[in-house]
Amino acid sequence: MYCEFQASKFIQFDHSFNNDEKCRANTLRLSCYLNNAACKLKMGEHQEASKLCSKVIEYDPCNVKALFRRAQAYLRINELEKAEIDIKKALEVDPNNRDVKVIYKELKNKQKQYAQQEVEIFSTMLSRSAKIEDNSLAKSFINQDVKLQ
């Protein structure tokens, strides 16, 4: 990783390149960013991985590998909306990409899981609220009954 960082810095600051060399150097720098992002993903440094992929996407908005890796990072930190945007963009560019399709299924499963959890939370809240209301009504009837006697 350190070597990739140094390589990208070297490429970035060499002003003696002609146009063809600059183009190849830029391609190499983007490759370094993507390789570094892959390492960061494996190490669990998802925020850093997403930043590195964003650098690539800034230069090349249709880079499927960068979109895919950033979507992976977003998925791991539960930024599901951002992950979905990147996955859909990657599928627009390369609709047959197997890796992107796999992560899209993973995203859909996670969204489904979250939706089920939300339903459970809301139903628990509503049932507790109903119990509290029932108890309040019962107490008010008891209090009224006691006052009448």
C-alpha positions, 0 to 999 in steps of 0.5 A, a space after each residue: 500500500 505504501 508503494 502504491 501511495 508513493 507511486 501515485 505521488 511520483 506520477 502526480 508530481 512529475 512535470 516532465 511528462 509529454 502528453 502521452 506519458 501524462 495520459 499513461 501516468 494518469 491511468 497508472 495513478 487511477 489504478 494505484 487508487 483502485 488497488 489501494 481502495 481494494 486493500 482498504 476494503 479488505 482491511 475494513 477501512 471502508 471510509 478511506 476506500 470510498 474516498 479513494 474510489 471517489 478520486 477515480 470517479 471524479 476523473 472517470 465517472 463511468 469507471 465500473 471498478 471504482 463505482 463497484 468498490 465504492 458501493 461495497 464500501 458504502 454497503 459496509 458502512 450502511 449507506 444504502 442509498 449511496 451504494 444503490 446509486 453507485 450500483 445502478 450507475 455501474 449497471 448502466 455502464 456495464 449491465 452484464 457485470 457479474 460482480 455488480 449484480 452480486 453486490 446488487 442482490 446483497 444490497 436488496 437483501 440488506 434493504 429487505 432486512 432493514 425494512 423488516 426490522 423497521 416493521 418490527 420496531 414500529 409494531 412493538 412501539 404501537 403495541 406498547 402504546 396501545 397497552 399504555 392507552 389501555 392501562 390509562 383508560 382502565 385507571 381512569 375508569 377505576 378512578 371515576 368508579 371510586 369517585 362515584 362511590 
